[in-house]
Amino acid sequence: MYNDYMSYDIEKSVGFLLAKAYQRGFGIFREQLLPYNITPPQFSLLAFLWQEDGLSQAELSERSQIDRTTMGGLVDRLEEEGLVRRDPHPDDRRAYRVCLTARGKSIEAELCGLADTATVTMTEKLSGREVETLRGLLAKLRK
């Protein structure tokens, strides 16, 4: 905690540590995804669609906690790469369902393997129990 007698230790700040851990993990994963012309945020959207194909952009936005404007750009780029397509939503004429293309479905195993490798690289200094604890703590902070 900060007090009048000592300066703030930024290197022990939870926010600073989370930001730096995120930057490291993002960089590791980004490097592995480069040959696929996909970014980590785009991978996340694909992963949600691999779980449940045909989500609306609003549903993807809510699940990923990405604002709708940013979401539109991410979907645009995945569409340009031929990984998803927008189909009319059957219940809402103003909305579209984001659906995986055959190519988007075909790269799931390969990209998920890369995600696993990135996680192992990121957490190599942690025990299995520490990784599970970290996941639990991060999930609590996300809510």
Summary of the structure (lengths in Angstrom):
residues: 143
radius of gyration: 18.3
end to end distance: 23.7
largest distance: 63.2
contacts: 348
relative contact order: 0.12
helix: 66%
strand: 10%
